[in-house]
Structures are given as structure tokens and as C-alpha cells.
């Protein structure tokens, strides 16, 4: 919110996803905290596959459209 960007919430989504410059995609079950990344067992995928990134962008757009503004 402090960046003056729109924020939305959806209480049924568990996964975390980061798309960086349409070149890298990270999907993970971990929160982006030290405990989740270092001390707990979580799974994730980092890829540069163009089709996977495109599919993830479509997935994100759909989730955004069905989520509620904060």
C-alpha cells in the first residue's frame, strides 16, 4: 500500500509467484520469510521457460480479476 499500488486479497490462494521482467518465474509454497525459506520444508520451481512464464502471467491475471481490492 505504501507504494500507492493497487493491492488485492484472496483467501483461498496458498502459492507464491514472482515473475521478473518476463524472463524468470518462481513458484513456491513458501512465504518469503527467513523461517519459511531456510528452516521449513517447502517446494518451489525457478524457470526461464517462456511458455511457463506466459501461462503464469495468464494465471495471475485471472486470480487478480477474481480477488478483492483491499
Secondary structure, DSSP 4 states (H G I P E B T S, - for coil): -TTS---EE-TT---EEEEETTTEEEEESS-SSHIIIIIS---EEEE--HHHHHHHHHHHHHHHHHSEE-
